[in-house]
Amino acid sequence: MPRETMTSRERWLAVLTRQKPDRVPMDYWATGEATEKLCAHLGCTYDEMLQRLHIDRPVSVGPAYIGPPPKEGTDIWGLRRRTVDYGTGVYSEVVGEPPLARFSSPEEIEANYRWPRVDDWDFSVLPDQVKGKEHLPVQGGGSEPFLVYKLLRGEEQAFIDLVENPEIVHYCLDRLFDLAYQTTLRIFETIPGVVMITYVAEDLGGQEGLMYSPAQIREFLLPRMKRMMDLTKQHGSFVFHHSDGAIRDILPDLIEAGIQILNPVQWRCRGMEREGLKRDFGDRLIFHGGVDNQQTLPFGTVEDVRQEVLDNLRILGEGGGYILAPCHNIQAVGPAENVVAMYETGYEYGWQ
């Protein structure tokens, strides 16, 4: 086995700048239950697991909330949540009436709802979060406002608003994106030059196609996302775009807006075949993910996983530009042996 000559941060940076790393970087995304299962299988702690499997997971940084205490039973957005156990995973789900559901105009919302403000957070905690972790890539800042909007208005109403109440959508997204912009700017200013990747995310796709029309994406999301991307690049960070599902139809627009890293590459979705993505966009995008967790990781064999990793290295990694990772959070329903096989295969065959 060759000897590593780069730190995880250097390895990521080499891929992001189209240089040659010593080996393919490998990232880790999983639910808490899946991580507990994996660590129990290996008989080690979380940090030991990352080291043992040679995972180059970034450290995430964020400010501490110091704003007005939320009302009892709610979070800072006014959302009520309940923990729901689905058998193989526990998730915090929003329950009750969404806090903005009863309003019918921007004026009503402005008069009756307190939006969180950037001064509600303490950014002085950031330097300590990266102390001693200079060898790791750092993720910080970013945005995913329509996800928050759907929670604030209710999932169904949020989609109706795009057609019937566009003025409410524009007003709320302006408030949400402005908060994300100011928060991200403060992070960059507090730890200048430290943040390497910034998530400018929004789930745009389902299994077979876009969840919104291209016209809606271009009107409501892309101009605001571009502002976030421009800010990110101005401060030397790379734009990491997460969107689940089949987003092939809007990828050219996203690239024009400024995305640089595409995650999670759910290649089983329509139009997201790896060969086509690499052929058509490989000179403009870094691919992150690609190991399927709809079928291969949870229900495949160890050999299925090994073959998929080899396919990803061959297809997505040809000529560089690939970071190996699961295509979203690993779930506890799958065997830990498959997760181990993914990283061991990546480490064995990912040398450049």
N, C-alpha and C positions, 0 to 999 in steps of 0.2 A: 504494500500500500504506500503511495507517495506520502510525503510529509507536508503538513499544512505550513504555508508561508505567509498567510494573511490572517488578520483578526476578522471577526464577523462584520465589523463596520467596514473594513477595507474590502472585504469580499462583496458586500452589497454595493458599495460605491463603484467597484470595478464593473459590475454588471450594469448599473444605472448609467455609467458614463461610456458604455460600449467598449470597455477594456476587458482584458482576459483575466478572470479570477483563477486562483489555484484550483478551486472546485466550485460546483454549483452551490449557491447559498440555499439553505433549507429553513423554512418558516413553520411555525406551529400554531394552528387554530383549533380549539376544542372546547366543548362544554366542561364544566367543573366535574361532572360525573365521569366523563370519558377520561379526563386527566387522572382522577383518583383510581380508576380501573387500570390505566396504563402504569401508573406508579406502583400499584399493588402487584401487578404482573411482573414488573422489573425488580421489585423489592427495594425501591429507592425513593428519595424525595423528588420534588418537582425540579429543583435546580440540578440535582444529580441526573435526572432523566434527560434534561436538555443537553447536558455535557456528554452523557453516554451515547446519545443518538446523534451527536454532532449538529445540533439545531442552532441556527443563527437568528434566534427570535429577537426582534427589536424590543427595546424598553420604551414604554409609553409614559408620557409626562402630561400632567394637567394641574391646574390651579385648585386650591381648596376653597370650598364655598363658605363665605362668611356673611352672606346677606341675611335678609329678614327670615326668621324661622318660618317654615311652611305651616299652614293650618294643620291641626292634628289629623293624621290619617291621609295626608297628601304629600306629594313631593313639591319641588320648587315651581313646577308648572301648574300645580293645582290638580294633578292627576291622582286618582285613587288606584291602588294596586293590590293584587292578591297573588300569593304564591300558589301556583298550580303544579301538581305532580302528575306528569304524563306517563309514569311507569319507568321510562328510561331517561328522564330528564325533568328537572324542576325549573320552571320559568316564572318570572314576574309578569303578570298580565294586568292590563288596565281594566277596571270595572267601573260601573256607574256611569252617570251622565258626563260626557266630556265637558271640560270647563268653558269652551267657546261654542258649544252646540246651540245654545238658546239665542245667540245674537244673529241679527239679520243685516248688519252693516258694519263697515269699519269704524264708524263713529261710535256705535254702541260698544264695540270691543274696547276702543280707546278710552271710553268713559268708565268702563266697569272692570277692566282687567289690568293687573300689574304685570308687565313683561319683565323677566329677569334682565339685569343690566350688568355690564362688564365689571363694574365696581363691586358687584356682589361676590367677586372671587379674589382671593389672595394669591398673587403670582410669585411672591417671594419664596415659596416652598420649592420652586422648580430646580434651582441649582442642586439642592440636596438629593433630588430624585435621580440625578445622573452622576452624582459623585461616586467614583470607583467603578463606573460602567463605561468608561471612555472607549473601551474596545467593542462596544455594541452599537448598532444603528439605533437612532432615536426617532420615534414617531410622536408628533405633537401637532395640535391644532386641527383645523378642518371643519367640515360642515356636512350635514345631512338633513336639511330643514323640512323637506316634505314628509319625511318620516315623523318628525315632531308634529307637523301640521295635521297629519292624519289622526294622531292621538288626541290633539286638542279639539278637533271638530268632529271626530268619529270617522271611522274608515269609510263607510258608505257616503256620508255627507261630503267628505273631502273630495271624492271623485265627482260627485254631483256639482260641487262648487266650481270645478274647472269649466263647466258649461254654463251653469245658471248664476253663479256668483263670482265671476272673475275678479271683481274689485276687492272682495274679501281675501281671495288667494293672494293677489298682488300685495295688499297691505300686510298680511301676516308674514308672507315670505320676505318682504323687505325687513320687517322687524327681526325675524329669525336669522336671516343672512347677515344683517348688520351686527347682531350679537356674535355670530360665528366669526365674522371678519375682525371685529375689535378684540375678541378673545385670542384669535390666532396671532394677530399683530402683537399683542402684549407678550405672548409666549416667545415669539421671535426676538422681541426687544429685551426680554429678561435673560434669555440664554442664547445670545447671538452666535450663529454659526454652528450650533449644536444639533438642531433638528434636521434630520435627513429626509424624512418622508412625512407628508401631510395628506390625510384622507379627505378628498373632496368626493363624497359618496352620494348616491341616491339609487335605490332599487328601481330600475326602469323596466325590467323584463320579467315575464313569466316563462313557463316551460316552452311555449310555442311562439311567443312573440312579445311585442312591447305591451306594457300595461297602460300606456298613454299614447295618444297619437303623436307622431313626430311634430306636428304643429304645436301641440300643447307643451311638449318638451322644449321646443325652441322659444316659445313665448314666456313660459313661467320659470324655467329652470336654467337653461344654458347661459343667458346673459349674467345671471347672478353667480352661477358656478364659475364662469370665466373670470369674474372679479376675484373670486377666491383663488383661482389658479394663478392669476397674474401676481397676486400678493405672495403666494407660495414661492414662485420662481424668483421674484425680486429679492427674497431673503435666502436664496440658495438651497431651498428644499425642493424635493421632487414631488410631483402631483401623483398621488396614489388614488386611482379611481376604483371604487368598489361598486359593482352592480350585479346582482344575481340575474340569471335567466338569459333569454334570447334577445340580445341587444344589437345584433349585427346591423340592423337597419339604421341605427342612430350612431354607430361607431364613427363614421367619417365626421359627423358633427362634433362628437366628443373630442376627437383628435384635433380638429380645427380649433376648438375652444382651448385645448392645452393639456389634456390628460397625457401622462407619460408612462404610467404603470397601470395595467389592466388586471383586475382581480374580480372574480375567482376563476374565470375560464371554465364555465360549466359546459363542457363540450358535448354532453348528451342533449342539450337544448337545441332547438331548431336553428340552423344557420351558424352555430358556434363550433363547427368542426375544426379541430386543431390545425389541420393542413391548410385550410382556407384562411384562417386567421393569420397564420405565420406567413403565408404567401402574400396576402394582400396588405397586411399591416405590420409585419415583423420588422420593417426598417424604421417604424415610427413608434412602436410600443414595446415595453418590457412586459413579459407575461409572468404573472404571479398566481400560482395555484395549480389547477389542472389535474389533480388526483381526485377522481370522482368519489363523492361520498353519498350519492344516491343509491348506487348499486355496488361498485367495486369494493370500497372500504368496509361497508357494513355487511355485505352479503357474499362477496367474492372469496376465493381461496387466497392463501399466501402467494401462490404462483400467479394468480390473476393480478394481484397488487404489484408484484415484481415486474410483470410484463408491462403493466400500465406505466410504471415509473420509467422503464426503459423506452417505451414509446414516447413519453413526454420529453425525455432527454434528447431523443432523436429528432422529434418533430419541432417542439417549442424551443429546444435548446440549440438547434442547429445554428451555428455562427454566433452563438451567445444570445443574451437577452432573455434569460429565463431564471426564475426563482421557484424552486420546488416547494409546493405546499398543498394541503388538501383544498378542494374547491368549496370551502366554507368550513364551519365548525365540525370537527369529528364528533360523532354521537356515540353514546355509551352502548347503543344496541349492537355495535360491531365488535369483533374479537380484537383484543389488544395485540395479538400476533400479527394482524394485518398492518397495524400502525407501525410496529417495529419493522416489519418487512419494507414498508415504504421508505423509512429513513435509512435503514441499512443498505437497501439497494441504491438509493440516491448517493450515499457516501461511497459505496464501492465503485459505482460506475460514473459518478459525476465529475471526475477529475478532468480538467481541461488540457 
